[in-house]
């Protein structure tokens, strides 16, 4: 008697990686997304809207947003990797501490998903824009003004025309004195479970600090063009030494998700 054999269908995710036809379709879909972004960017450039929506977040485009930054925002590519990571990582019970608010997009993404969000911004010229972003989206994260460092002493911020290039490193911006915030004190005060760090090279100055055991994940943008490759490597070593593992990585000049292994297993019995 011939035994009955049950047909096992391959996973569509595996098929997308292993079959030429599925791989072609995946590339075709991605090409379609890119084309839609280009078309959207052209229309936005022509219309020059003062308010755009990006992944469901309303972003007011004030005078603080340069033409170069508008082009990125119009294309829909702004902080895309951070969004993809955080939209999957965060849970309602998480407490987020964000270092580097920028335009407030990621702050709103976190506030729409979490019970507690605090965001630190060094650039005083961005504060009004951030408050307007929060108001437009009906969220109320805690906004803290100042520059994060190990010492917490007063710092010099070089404010660039493109706000995302403003940094403690002199890259041609106008020197502005801002209040300092001690990293250790921020951790103690806000008790985060997730850290989001995008401070244009300032992460290198935090590598002498400890990260509390309660922090389960760090989403960080490394800036090798500012700190150098050795500086980016020091930041990686710092996080590894704190018990974190890189679980999503696009290279030392981009966004990396670090998680503590115990946090990934916290739902296990």
Secondary structure, 3 states (H helix, E strand, C coil): CCCCCCCCCCCHHHHHHHCHHHHHHHHHHHHHHHHHHHHHHHHHHHHCCCEEEECCEEEECCCCCCHHHHHHHHHCCCCHHHHHHHHHHCCCCCEEEEECCCCCHHHHHHHCCCCEEEEEECCHHHHHHHHHHHHHHCCCCEEEECEEECCCCCEEEEECCCHHHCECCCCCCEEEEECEEEHHHHHHHHCCCEEEECCCCHHHHHCCCCCCCCCCEEEEECCHHHHHHHHHHHHHHHHHHCCEEEEEECCCCCEEEEEEHHHHCCCCC
